[in-house]
Amino acid sequence: MRGAKAGLISGVAWGGMMALFGVISLMQDKAAFESIVQQEIASGTINGTTPEQAYNLALEVGAILPLFIGVLFGLIFGVIFARIALKFLSSQTLPIRGAAFGAILWVVYEFLLGSFDVVSIVTSIGASLVAGYLLGYLYDRFAPRSPGTFQEPGWGPPNPSGIEP
């Protein structure tokens, strides 16, 4: 359960970062995007839309779709991480294991997507490392704690003798 919960939150973080990067890059290349759409309209590939409408649709989809993908795959990868977390890179902390897990998933993501431009690589590896680190951190954070482990700051160890110092 804690793997799914950690995966959900880290998936939302990944989706948010990817949506932000995608929308920013699309906003910087609006003229190029509309030019390509105009060529497709002229060739008959796209009908019933204007370049401005296609651009607005691309912005909306580019902002929403990565969040849905992040939630879905965050849940799946959170459960997978929960199954392998204690066996994977056992000498490292859970956040570092999560970042390594994110890097492995990034390699798979890049090869499945087939996008090898520099901006895509930099943004997606950054988002994957941050989301992976967050996955490991939250997985550790959501671990059940035994009742006697919490101590307020400034409190020392329990005094078994009962005598005040």
C-alpha beads as a LAMMPS data file, in Angstrom:
LAMMPS data file: protein, C-alpha beads

165 atoms
164 bonds

1 atom types
1 bond types

-500.0 500.0 xlo xhi
-500.0 500.0 ylo yhi
-500.0 500.0 zlo zhi

Masses

1 110.0

Atoms # bond

1 1 1 0.000 0.000 0.000
2 1 1 2.757 2.451 0.854
3 1 1 4.407 1.756 -2.512
4 1 1 1.213 2.692 -4.347
5 1 1 0.776 5.805 -2.208
6 1 1 4.386 6.902 -2.756
7 1 1 4.092 6.055 -6.458
8 1 1 0.911 8.077 -6.823
9 1 1 2.493 11.202 -5.364
10 1 1 5.755 10.817 -7.277
11 1 1 3.770 10.099 -10.470
12 1 1 1.839 13.341 -10.038
13 1 1 5.169 15.137 -9.533
14 1 1 6.602 13.535 -12.696
15 1 1 3.452 14.351 -14.672
16 1 1 3.452 17.932 -13.441
17 1 1 7.077 18.457 -14.412
18 1 1 6.587 16.869 -17.838
19 1 1 3.403 18.912 -18.440
20 1 1 5.205 22.104 -17.473
21 1 1 8.202 21.344 -19.719
22 1 1 5.922 20.349 -22.602
23 1 1 3.742 23.436 -22.410
24 1 1 6.760 25.743 -22.125
25 1 1 8.449 24.188 -25.158
26 1 1 5.210 24.330 -27.157
27 1 1 4.712 27.986 -26.235
28 1 1 8.233 28.803 -27.416
29 1 1 7.632 27.123 -30.787
30 1 1 4.098 28.355 -31.525
31 1 1 4.952 29.702 -34.984
32 1 1 6.690 26.477 -36.027
33 1 1 3.784 24.377 -34.719
34 1 1 1.196 26.467 -36.576
35 1 1 3.299 26.344 -39.744
36 1 1 3.378 22.534 -39.634
37 1 1 -0.368 22.388 -38.999
38 1 1 -0.960 24.818 -41.894
39 1 1 1.044 22.524 -44.211
40 1 1 -1.009 19.532 -43.065
41 1 1 -4.248 21.423 -43.690
42 1 1 -3.050 22.382 -47.176
43 1 1 -2.165 18.770 -47.987
44 1 1 -5.582 17.565 -46.796
45 1 1 -4.269 15.504 -43.873
46 1 1 -6.101 17.653 -41.310
47 1 1 -9.600 18.955 -41.987
48 1 1 -12.008 21.160 -40.068
49 1 1 -9.578 23.032 -37.863
50 1 1 -7.418 26.109 -37.920
51 1 1 -3.783 26.253 -36.823
52 1 1 -4.842 28.303 -33.774
53 1 1 -7.419 25.685 -32.750
54 1 1 -4.875 22.890 -33.178
55 1 1 -2.354 24.832 -31.106
56 1 1 -4.865 25.411 -28.290
57 1 1 -5.823 21.739 -28.313
58 1 1 -2.149 20.733 -28.165
59 1 1 -1.646 23.021 -25.153
60 1 1 -4.633 21.518 -23.346
61 1 1 -3.658 17.925 -24.082
62 1 1 -0.017 18.660 -23.290
63 1 1 -0.998 19.996 -19.877
64 1 1 -3.440 17.230 -18.899
65 1 1 -2.150 14.012 -20.485
66 1 1 1.204 13.845 -18.623
67 1 1 -0.651 14.117 -15.303
68 1 1 -2.882 11.147 -16.140
69 1 1 0.106 9.148 -17.373
70 1 1 2.031 10.081 -14.233
71 1 1 -0.771 8.901 -11.940
72 1 1 -1.243 5.619 -13.800
73 1 1 2.416 4.719 -14.128
74 1 1 3.206 6.145 -10.695
75 1 1 0.838 3.632 -9.122
76 1 1 2.258 0.764 -11.177
77 1 1 5.897 1.685 -10.616
78 1 1 5.259 2.397 -6.934
79 1 1 4.020 -1.155 -6.456
80 1 1 6.985 -2.528 -8.421
81 1 1 9.382 -0.408 -6.354
82 1 1 7.800 -1.714 -3.146
83 1 1 8.516 -5.283 -4.297
84 1 1 12.184 -4.659 -5.122
85 1 1 13.137 -1.754 -2.845
86 1 1 14.793 -3.821 -0.129
87 1 1 16.755 -5.969 -2.614
88 1 1 17.790 -3.237 -5.064
89 1 1 21.080 -1.438 -4.253
90 1 1 20.853 -2.546 -0.637
91 1 1 23.829 -0.443 0.477
92 1 1 22.078 2.801 -0.529
93 1 1 19.300 4.818 1.108
94 1 1 15.760 4.450 -0.194
95 1 1 15.740 7.882 -1.898
96 1 1 18.940 6.969 -3.784
97 1 1 17.424 3.608 -4.734
98 1 1 14.365 5.491 -5.970
99 1 1 16.491 7.837 -8.081
100 1 1 18.303 4.829 -9.601
101 1 1 14.933 3.198 -10.263
102 1 1 13.799 6.440 -11.921
103 1 1 16.920 6.461 -14.103
104 1 1 16.222 2.903 -15.254
105 1 1 12.628 3.816 -16.054
106 1 1 13.859 6.897 -17.911
107 1 1 15.965 4.711 -20.236
108 1 1 12.917 2.567 -20.987
109 1 1 10.766 5.699 -21.450
110 1 1 13.208 7.302 -23.896
111 1 1 13.555 4.178 -26.024
112 1 1 9.804 3.554 -26.135
113 1 1 9.102 7.186 -26.965
114 1 1 11.901 7.329 -29.508
115 1 1 12.521 11.016 -28.891
116 1 1 16.217 11.746 -28.816
117 1 1 16.387 15.520 -28.967
118 1 1 18.449 17.263 -26.285
119 1 1 15.577 19.156 -24.641
120 1 1 13.466 16.007 -24.313
121 1 1 16.367 14.044 -22.856
122 1 1 17.317 16.711 -20.314
123 1 1 13.786 17.417 -19.146
124 1 1 12.702 13.792 -18.971
125 1 1 15.798 12.592 -17.109
126 1 1 15.467 15.466 -14.659
127 1 1 11.803 14.666 -14.042
128 1 1 12.529 10.939 -13.747
129 1 1 15.355 11.415 -11.247
130 1 1 13.322 13.808 -9.107
131 1 1 10.244 11.564 -9.206
132 1 1 12.372 8.484 -8.433
133 1 1 14.059 10.198 -5.510
134 1 1 10.651 11.318 -4.257
135 1 1 9.334 7.753 -4.647
136 1 1 12.115 6.374 -2.454
137 1 1 11.786 9.166 0.085
138 1 1 8.023 8.771 0.392
139 1 1 8.249 4.978 0.466
140 1 1 10.519 5.330 3.487
141 1 1 8.360 8.078 4.975
142 1 1 5.170 6.008 4.733
143 1 1 6.758 3.033 6.525
144 1 1 4.869 1.946 9.615
145 1 1 6.487 3.210 12.777
146 1 1 6.453 1.345 16.052
147 1 1 4.658 3.243 18.838
148 1 1 7.723 3.783 21.027
149 1 1 9.992 5.373 18.438
150 1 1 8.628 8.924 18.440
151 1 1 10.325 11.391 20.755
152 1 1 9.742 15.092 21.070
153 1 1 12.783 17.308 20.507
154 1 1 14.618 17.904 23.778
155 1 1 13.417 14.695 25.398
156 1 1 16.107 12.258 26.320
157 1 1 15.938 8.493 26.553
158 1 1 13.426 7.114 29.038
159 1 1 14.574 6.990 32.644
160 1 1 13.885 3.415 33.821
161 1 1 14.736 4.184 37.463
162 1 1 12.017 6.797 37.736
163 1 1 14.323 9.109 39.690
164 1 1 14.426 12.659 38.379
165 1 1 17.983 13.780 37.538

Bonds

1 1 1 2
2 1 2 3
3 1 3 4
4 1 4 5
5 1 5 6
6 1 6 7
7 1 7 8
8 1 8 9
9 1 9 10
10 1 10 11
11 1 11 12
12 1 12 13
13 1 13 14
14 1 14 15
15 1 15 16
16 1 16 17
17 1 17 18
18 1 18 19
19 1 19 20
20 1 20 21
21 1 21 22
22 1 22 23
23 1 23 24
24 1 24 25
25 1 25 26
26 1 26 27
27 1 27 28
28 1 28 29
29 1 29 30
30 1 30 31
31 1 31 32
32 1 32 33
33 1 33 34
34 1 34 35
35 1 35 36
36 1 36 37
37 1 37 38
38 1 38 39
39 1 39 40
40 1 40 41
41 1 41 42
42 1 42 43
43 1 43 44
44 1 44 45
45 1 45 46
46 1 46 47
47 1 47 48
48 1 48 49
49 1 49 50
50 1 50 51
51 1 51 52
52 1 52 53
53 1 53 54
54 1 54 55
55 1 55 56
56 1 56 57
57 1 57 58
58 1 58 59
59 1 59 60
60 1 60 61
61 1 61 62
62 1 62 63
63 1 63 64
64 1 64 65
65 1 65 66
66 1 66 67
67 1 67 68
68 1 68 69
69 1 69 70
70 1 70 71
71 1 71 72
72 1 72 73
73 1 73 74
74 1 74 75
75 1 75 76
76 1 76 77
77 1 77 78
78 1 78 79
79 1 79 80
80 1 80 81
81 1 81 82
82 1 82 83
83 1 83 84
84 1 84 85
85 1 85 86
86 1 86 87
87 1 87 88
88 1 88 89
89 1 89 90
90 1 90 91
91 1 91 92
92 1 92 93
93 1 93 94
94 1 94 95
95 1 95 96
96 1 96 97
97 1 97 98
98 1 98 99
99 1 99 100
100 1 100 101
101 1 101 102
102 1 102 103
103 1 103 104
104 1 104 105
105 1 105 106
106 1 106 107
107 1 107 108
108 1 108 109
109 1 109 110
110 1 110 111
111 1 111 112
112 1 112 113
113 1 113 114
114 1 114 115
115 1 115 116
116 1 116 117
117 1 117 118
118 1 118 119
119 1 119 120
120 1 120 121
121 1 121 122
122 1 122 123
123 1 123 124
124 1 124 125
125 1 125 126
126 1 126 127
127 1 127 128
128 1 128 129
129 1 129 130
130 1 130 131
131 1 131 132
132 1 132 133
133 1 133 134
134 1 134 135
135 1 135 136
136 1 136 137
137 1 137 138
138 1 138 139
139 1 139 140
140 1 140 141
141 1 141 142
142 1 142 143
143 1 143 144
144 1 144 145
145 1 145 146
146 1 146 147
147 1 147 148
148 1 148 149
149 1 149 150
150 1 150 151
151 1 151 152
152 1 152 153
153 1 153 154
154 1 154 155
155 1 155 156
156 1 156 157
157 1 157 158
158 1 158 159
159 1 159 160
160 1 160 161
161 1 161 162
162 1 162 163
163 1 163 164
164 1 164 165
